[in-house]
Amino acid sequence: MLSDIYNQRILELAADIPRLGRLADPDGTARAHSKLCGSTVTVDLKTDGELVTDFAHDVKACALGQASSSIMARHVVGATHDELREVRETMRRMLKESGPAPTGRWADLAALEPVRDYKARHASTMLTFDAVVEALDQAEARRNAPREAAE
């Protein structure tokens, strides 16, 4: 039943999304779009080595995309690139392979566990994770570009 995925916690998270907006000079920017529902999330981030130091996002998504973006924005600053890649993979496994929900500081993502039964909602739930990983890839490419050019 759809009321399982649009539960009170999801609606609370969707109604309170921190770090909305855009960064002036991000190290990485990425946009993820769900063709199925039309949801779009654009993320900007700044990094210092392997740590995310600043983050902003523009979220035009359904409640599920908003909720996952809300959780991302609460925990992304201070996270390492590897941690963010792992949380994306954990979310993918949770939704598509009935894997366990993320734990630790990402434990709030367990609120999205009921989405696994609604395949059509997976893409919108994953938007923020896909965009963050793409933005990290860009930031790493920028950081490595001067070294590669000098070699």
N, C-alpha and C positions, 0 to 999 in steps of 0.2 A: 504494500500500500504506500502511495506517495507521501502520506503523512509521516512515515518512518524516516524518510530522508529530509523532509522539511520540518524537523522537530524544533522544539523551543531553543535548544543550544545553537543549532545551525542558524536560526533566524536572529538570535542575539549577536552572533559573530558577524553575520552579514550586515547588521544594522550599525556596527561599530568597527569600521575598518581604519586602522591607524596608517599614517605615512602616505596619505593620498597626495597626489601631485606628481611633479617631475623634478629631477635634479638638473641643475644648471650645466654641469660639466661631468657627466657620468663616465666611468671607465668602461661600462658595458650597458647596452640598451637592447631589449628584445621585446617583440610583440608575439603573443600566441593567440590564435583565433580558432574557435570551434565552428566548423562549417554547419554542423547539425543544428545548433541553437543560436548561433550568431554572437555568442559571448566573446569578448576580447579583453585581454590583460596586457598592458605594456609596463615593463619594469625598467628602472634605471638603478644602477648600483655603482658604488665606489668601493675599491678594495685597497688594502695595504698588504702586499704579499699575498698570503693565503687567507686573509680575513676580510670579511665584508665590513666596511666601516660606515657606510651610509646607504640608504635605500629609499626609494619612492616608487609609487605605481599609480597607474590610471586604470581603474577597474570598471569595465562596462560589461557586467556579467550577471547571470542568474544568481539566486541565493547560494547555490553550491559553489560557484566560482568566487563569489564575494566572501563566503565563509573560509574557503581555503586560502584566499588572498589575505584575509584578516589574520589568520594564524601565521602565515608566512611573515607578514609585516611585524608581528609581535616578537619574532625570534630570529630573523635573518641577520640583523646587525650583531656582529661578534661571532657569527658562524663561519666555519672554514669552508673552503670550496668542496673538499671531500665530504664533509658533513651534509652539505646541501645536495650533492649528487646522491648520497646514500638515502636521504629522506625522500628524494624523488623516486628512487628505485623501490624503497619500502612502500610508498604510496601506490606505485604501479602494481606491485605484488599483492598488496592488500585488496585492491579493486579487482584485478584481473585473475589472480591465482588464489584468492581467499587466504592470503598471508596475514601475519599478525600486523596490528596497527603499530605505528611508530611509538617509541617510548621516550623517556627522559623529557627534555624541554619541549619536545614535539608531541607529547602525549595528547594534547587537545585535538590532534588530527583523528583520534579514535572516534570523535563525533561524526566523522564522515564515513565510518564503516558501513552503515546501511546502504550506501550508494553502490556497493559491490553488486547488489541484486538488480541494479538498473543500468545496464550497459550503455544505454543512450546518454546517461549522465556522467560517464567516466571522463569524457573529454573536457567538459567544463570544469570539473573538479581538479583536473591535472594542469590546467592552463598556467597557473602561477609557478608551478614546479618546472614546467617546460621552459617558460620564459626566463626564470632565474638561471637555469643551467645554461641556456643559450647566452645570456648576458655574461655569465662567468667565463664562458668560452671566449667571448669577445675581449673581456678584460685581460685574460691570460694572453691572448694573441697580441694585444697592444703592448703588454708588459714585455713579452718576448721579442717583439719586432725589432727594437733597437739592437739587441744582442745578435739576432739572426742577420741583420743587415751588416753588422760590424764583422761578422765571421767570414 
